[in-house]
């Protein structure tokens, strides 16, 4: 009986193995789907290979047909401000053209050019450097506008509204033709390199007053903003010099506190003075506008 049961189990297991080994019937739908998938894969591979070949061909064609040295006259300064002289524009163009490679497909040199222009003292911020048809290169940037000249031990230096020193040192014989106000009495020397801020609180105080008076009709009558005066407590006292007169402004704008009238009050008094005396000569007298009311006295 034990042998019979054991033999029957073996025969049943053999039949199950035989049934598993039987081949499944052919499914044309599944075969068609597999062929479609294989075709799509092959097409994708072909497109990738073809695109790479075409891209390489187009790049080589562009390099052969369009490669040319980039000269300064091919650089276009987009929206360059009106105050920029042709000399400054040409300097920026030369800086840009010296770092742009002839290869029109070389984007690395454009990025490098943007970095170099960002270090140029005349450039505040580079927005974009881009190539255009015909070999043109467009430079979009903002620039530092000179607002004053600071008298230094070696001559007069241009600075922007934030006190950044700009290229160039000018003799006194040229300052009248520059059309800019002059800041004198500065205690510190100019920075070692253009593009750096001129150090010193007196520089910033003088420029703060220059910014406050910018646009006033009498600005062209002011020959210098003098920052070389201190009171008995060592506080800075600003002075305006005209052709024949002197206006003692007092503490720098924003530092009046409760000691002196507000800067806007002083500004109003200065406007009234300019209406009575257009040249602000004040008859050679000294005008004090830092007290409770304007005062005039002989020097």
VOGU-3710 file (C-alpha; in Angstrom, 3 decimals, decimal comma):
1> xxxxxxxxxx> 0,000/0,000/0,000  2,851/2,374/0,795  4,482/1,534/-2,521  1,263/2,199/-4,406  0,806/5,639/-2,875  4,419/6,590/-3,487  4,289/5,486/-7,114  1,068/7,406/-7,751  2,564/10,667/-6,445  5,588/10,368/-8,750
11> xxxxxxxxxx> 3,395/9,843/-11,833  1,287/12,912/-10,943  4,399/15,092/-10,594  5,696/13,863/-13,951  2,441/14,837/-15,677  2,607/18,363/-14,188  6,163/18,855/-15,456  5,156/17,648/-18,869  2,269/20,125/-18,988  4,571/23,014/-18,014
21> xxxxxxxxxx> 6,993/22,159/-20,764  4,348/22,336/-23,467  4,926/25,408/-25,784  2,428/28,248/-25,617  0,499/29,084/-28,738  1,860/32,012/-30,893  0,251/35,390/-30,105  0,425/37,689/-33,178  -0,773/40,723/-31,177  2,095/40,512/-28,728
31> xxxxxxxxxx> 4,550/39,963/-31,555  3,254/43,047/-33,364  3,559/45,146/-30,235  7,146/43,984/-29,764  8,012/44,828/-33,345  6,502/48,290/-32,959  8,492/48,910/-29,778  11,654/47,753/-31,498  10,945/50,024/-34,460  10,357/53,043/-32,223
41> xxxxxxxxxx> 13,596/52,357/-30,389  15,504/52,049/-33,645  13,963/55,281/-34,927  14,933/57,114/-31,751  18,492/55,864/-31,990  18,631/56,952/-35,626  17,322/60,416/-34,801  19,894/60,903/-32,050  22,738/59,813/-34,284  21,451/61,935/-37,151
51> xxxxxxxxxx> 21,021/65,001/-34,939  24,525/64,711/-33,572  25,933/64,370/-37,048  23,890/67,314/-38,326  24,804/69,451/-35,311  28,478/68,766/-35,855  28,144/69,585/-39,535  26,316/72,853/-38,844  28,837/73,917/-36,219  31,730/73,211/-38,563
61> xxxxxxxxxx> 29,948/75,078/-41,348  29,309/78,102/-39,115  32,909/78,163/-37,949  34,201/78,064/-41,507  31,794/80,694/-42,837  31,378/83,075/-39,886  34,672/82,973/-37,969  36,232/86,436/-37,963  38,206/88,541/-35,538  36,007/90,725/-33,318
71> xxxxxxxxxx> 37,117/94,362/-33,527  36,010/97,281/-31,307  33,778/98,703/-34,039  31,789/95,433/-33,984  30,893/95,974/-30,313  27,573/97,755/-29,745  26,914/99,269/-26,323  23,173/98,896/-25,846  21,492/101,955/-24,294  24,792/103,656/-23,496
81> xxxxxxxxxx> 24,005/106,840/-21,510  24,306/110,238/-23,164  26,956/111,431/-20,716  29,444/108,804/-21,906  32,086/110,397/-24,096  33,297/108,657/-27,230  36,613/108,014/-25,501  34,945/106,069/-22,675  32,783/104,133/-25,148  35,831/103,167/-27,188
91> xxxxxxxxxx> 37,664/102,029/-24,060  34,789/99,694/-23,119  34,596/98,380/-26,690  38,323/97,632/-26,736  38,097/95,782/-23,420  35,256/93,637/-24,752  36,793/92,886/-28,167  40,101/91,812/-26,621  38,434/88,844/-24,872  35,893/87,616/-27,454
101> xxxxxxxxxx> 37,147/84,690/-29,526  36,531/84,614/-33,302  34,604/81,330/-33,050  30,899/82,332/-33,191  29,952/79,197/-31,255  32,301/79,912/-28,358  30,017/80,886/-25,485  32,819/80,571/-22,955  34,576/83,677/-24,271  31,333/85,665/-23,962
111> xxxxxxxxxx> 31,065/84,715/-20,300  34,717/85,616/-19,796  34,136/88,974/-21,483  31,236/89,689/-19,132  33,492/88,952/-16,148  36,242/91,244/-17,434  33,790/94,054/-18,180  32,399/93,664/-14,660  35,846/94,621/-13,346  36,048/97,727/-15,559
121> xxxxxxxxxx> 35,802/100,863/-13,355  33,333/102,477/-15,760  30,952/99,491/-15,623  28,605/99,170/-12,674  26,913/95,922/-13,750  26,992/93,707/-16,832  23,563/92,478/-17,866  24,405/90,472/-21,003  27,014/89,948/-23,715  25,500/88,368/-26,822
131> xxxxxxxxxx> 26,441/87,721/-30,440  24,282/88,795/-33,350  24,340/88,265/-37,092  27,110/89,838/-39,094  29,629/89,354/-36,299  28,098/92,062/-34,106  28,333/91,736/-30,330  25,828/93,479/-28,069  26,890/94,565/-24,587  24,100/95,443/-22,152
141> xxxxxxxxxx> 25,342/97,062/-18,948  24,898/99,937/-16,517  27,689/102,445/-16,006  29,154/104,691/-13,315  28,511/108,336/-14,059  31,031/110,872/-12,715  29,353/113,488/-10,511  32,352/115,293/-9,001  36,109/115,692/-9,063  38,103/115,234/-5,875
151> xxxxxxxxxx> 41,281/117,166/-5,370  44,100/114,795/-4,484  47,827/115,272/-3,975  48,527/114,273/-7,588  45,658/116,109/-9,314  41,905/115,837/-9,696  40,099/112,481/-9,810  36,642/111,632/-11,113  34,239/109,882/-8,724  30,665/108,671/-9,036
161> xxxxxxxxxx> 27,843/109,374/-6,593  28,994/106,568/-4,258  32,606/107,745/-4,204  33,989/105,120/-6,580  37,175/106,461/-8,135  37,099/106,459/-11,941  40,055/106,320/-14,364  42,103/109,402/-15,088  43,951/112,144/-13,213  43,461/115,705/-14,428
171> xxxxxxxxxx> 45,436/118,916/-13,847  43,757/122,040/-12,527  43,834/123,573/-16,004  41,285/120,997/-17,220  38,734/120,975/-14,417  36,709/123,928/-15,692  36,085/122,176/-18,989  34,844/119,027/-17,238  31,594/120,645/-16,084  31,699/118,930/-12,671
181> xxxxxxxxxx> 31,802/120,235/-9,123  35,030/119,931/-7,168  35,431/118,485/-3,671  38,419/119,886/-1,797  39,968/119,435/1,638  39,815/115,616/1,563  42,044/114,125/4,244  42,714/110,741/2,613  44,643/109,804/-0,512  42,876/108,263/-3,516
191> xxxxxxxxxx> 42,588/104,450/-3,642  45,372/102,505/-5,275  43,193/101,397/-8,189  40,316/102,925/-10,089  37,037/101,176/-9,371  37,550/101,314/-5,605  35,725/103,635/-3,192  37,680/106,679/-2,048  38,071/106,162/1,727  37,046/108,689/4,321
201> xxxxxxxxxx> 33,873/109,969/5,950  34,621/113,467/4,638  34,412/112,199/1,032  31,015/110,634/1,647  29,793/113,770/3,440  30,825/116,005/0,570  29,176/113,721/-1,994  25,996/113,596/0,089  25,759/117,380/-0,233  26,555/117,171/-3,958
211> xxxxxxxxxx> 23,659/114,736/-4,402  21,337/116,964/-2,361  22,089/120,051/-4,462  22,118/118,212/-7,815  19,720/119,877/-10,220  19,622/123,202/-8,382  19,861/126,128/-10,829  22,806/127,664/-8,963  24,994/124,544/-8,993  27,175/125,938/-11,786
221> xxxxxxxxxx> 28,003/128,911/-9,514  29,531/126,682/-6,823  33,229/126,279/-7,479  34,002/123,787/-4,725  32,579/121,751/-1,866  35,090/122,139/0,952  35,237/119,234/3,433  38,402/120,342/5,220  36,843/122,167/8,176  36,103/120,933/11,714
231> xxxxxxxxxx> 34,598/122,596/14,753  36,057/122,588/18,264  34,604/119,114/18,823  36,143/117,730/15,674  32,841/117,556/13,792  32,914/118,028/10,045  31,608/121,381/8,782  30,863/121,672/5,050  31,555/124,902/3,180  30,538/126,035/-0,313
241> xxxxxxxxxx> 32,827/128,373/-2,247  31,608/130,506/-5,159  33,519/132,993/-7,304  33,471/135,662/-4,606  31,401/134,313/-1,746  31,306/131,594/0,883  28,331/129,682/2,278  28,946/127,727/5,461  26,544/124,800/5,302  27,434/123,149/8,597
251> xxxxxxxxxx> 27,015/119,480/9,488  26,649/116,971/6,612  23,134/116,105/5,423  21,497/113,612/7,767  23,793/114,432/10,712  22,025/117,594/11,944  20,002/115,836/14,665  18,749/118,568/17,019  21,902/120,675/16,691  21,156/122,351/13,343
261> xxxxxxxxxx> 18,162/122,854/11,055  17,209/119,977/8,776  19,003/119,735/5,436  15,788/120,590/3,571  15,426/123,787/5,622  18,977/124,784/4,716  18,232/123,961/1,100  15,257/126,333/1,144  17,383/129,137/2,617  20,035/128,559/-0,053
271> xxxxxxxxxx> 17,402/128,840/-2,787  16,193/132,146/-1,369  19,769/133,392/-1,243  20,317/132,364/-4,883  17,177/134,240/-5,956  18,529/137,459/-4,449  22,087/136,888/-5,638  22,192/134,667/-8,718  25,960/134,278/-8,597  25,932/133,488/-4,866
281> xxxxxxxxxx> 28,724/135,983/-4,473  27,001/137,479/-1,375  29,030/140,621/-1,880  32,151/138,811/-0,701  30,534/138,082/2,640  30,193/134,788/4,486  26,685/133,342/4,815  25,960/130,908/7,664  22,887/128,723/7,130  23,377/126,259/9,973
291> xxxxxxxxx> 21,909/128,413/12,738  18,294/129,237/13,673  18,242/131,663/10,717  20,652/132,610/7,924  23,341/135,032/9,027  25,767/137,152/7,076  29,125/138,539/8,183  32,330/139,924/6,770  35,173/137,474/6,335
//
